[in-house]
Amino acid sequence: MRLFVTGGAGFIGSNYVHHVLRNTDDSVTVFDALTYAGNRANLAEVEDDPRFTFVHGDICDRAAVTEALEGHDVVVHFAAESHVDRSLLDPDVFVRTNCSGTNVMCDVAHQLGVERFVHISTDEVYGSIEEGSFSEGDPLAPRSPYSASKAGSDLIALAYHETHGLPVVVTRSSNQFGPYQFPEKLIPFFVTNLVEGRKVPLYGDGLNVRDWMFVDDNCAAVDLVRRSGQVGEIYNIGAGNELTNREVTDRLLAALGKDDSWVDYVEDRKGHDRRYSITTDKVRALGWEPAHDFDSALEETIRFYLERRDWWEPLLSRVRNR
């Protein structure tokens, strides 16, 4: 199979590329615009693999997408603007990339006759839930420009399946962490702050709940859906590690030998969802289950940031100047 992976120089996309080249015989073309969170260094280990190709391009550029996508069997569409805080400041770019870009990808994929289109989404499209868990058929209730643009992109992809027969499958994953995550997200941001002797800014009371999943477990699930998921269906992916932001912070403090004085409680983010939770029965029915427990995966992630200052230090100016 020839896979066309959009956003493959980002956090989840690059980990997916590593997963595919490590575990299959498939070839991979990464198509990435290398915006602030895209980083060729994430792919350094596979640059010399003869099954790997990199194309610098924007998913909103129809001509560039058409030229690069020709001859590929499968699209795995990770490319997206994905940081909620940034979406509050600059929502236009989120709508452009996540909605218009997805429309271009679907339309070109339809015209070229790809065999499968895997659209990568997020559990944030469901909104917040106080009790219980969202299943794939529940209504969407996004509460930020980011999640609203992702919900729109989901509907665009599914509409191409209904209207044109594009063989779409959608995945909606919970919060992820692991190597190569851009240091604006909670875990790498807090680790790099603590390593540099800075306090960590914790929103509100710190009791917002997320389901935390190691990125390689998500990549394994996405690839299983790519191969075995039913066309036209949505698959939630989560590890069942529901923890408050404060609990995650406490684990990071303990791992790095810091106490509570290193936490700086800051004004809560606008529209901050209280709790995300999703059912994962459908993807587990395909044969997937997470292979990593939270604590060992967190330890592995912290070790990456301790050992790879050469990777994250050049990125800090992009975080602090946003």
C-alpha positions, 0 to 999 in steps of 0.5 A: 500500500502507498499511504499519503499522510497529511500532517505527518511532520506533526506530533501524532502524524510523525508517530504514526509514520514511525509506527507504519514503517516499523510494523508494516511493509507499506510506503509512506508519503508525508505531505506537510506545510511545516507550520509552527508545529510541523518539524522535519526533525520528528522524521529524522529517523526515517528520512533514509528509509526507501519507503519514505517520501516527504513533500512540502505542501499545504492541504488547502492548495488543490494543485499541490495536493492533486500532484502529490496524491496521484498514485497513492492508495490510502489517505490518512488525514492528520493535518489540522490546527489543533491547539485550543488556546491558539484558536481563541486568538486566531480562529480564521486559520483553524477554519481554513485548515481544518474545514477548507483543507479537509474539503480539498483533501476529500475532493481530490481523493474522490477524483483520484479514486483512493481506496480509503480515506482515514479522517483523524478527529478528536473527542473534543467535538462532543463537548463536555460531559458531567457523567457517563461517556459519549458514543459515536452516535451522540450529537456534536456540541463543540465549545471552542473554535478549534473543536467546532472546526474539527466537527465541521471537518468530520461532517465534510468528510462524512458528507463526501462518503454519503454524496460521492461514495468516498470510502471514509472512516473517522477516528475520534481520539482522546488526549494524547502524549508521548515523544515529539509532542510540541511543547505547548500542550500540557505534559511537554509544556510542564516538563520543559518548564520544570526542567528550565526552572519555571513554574507551571501555569495550571488553569482554574482549579485544575479539576478538568478531566481528560482521558490520557492515552499514549500516542503509540496506542492511538497510532496502532488503533488508527492503523487498525481502523485504516485496515479493518474499519467499516467505511462510513463509520466513526471510531472513538479511541481512548485508553480509559485513563481519566485524570484531572489536570491537577493529578497529571501535574502532581505526577510530573512534579513527583517525577521531577523532584518538585513540590506544590510551590512550582504550581501557579494557578492562573485564570481559567481558559474561556469555554474550558470543557470540564470533562471529556469521556468516550466509549471505545467498544467499536474500536475494541471490537476490531481487536484493539486495546491499549498496550501501555499503562499511563504511569509507564508511558508518562515515565517514557515521555518524561525521559524523552524530554529529559534526553532530547533538549536538542529537539525541544529547546529550539521550539520554545521561542514558538511557544513563548512568542505566541 
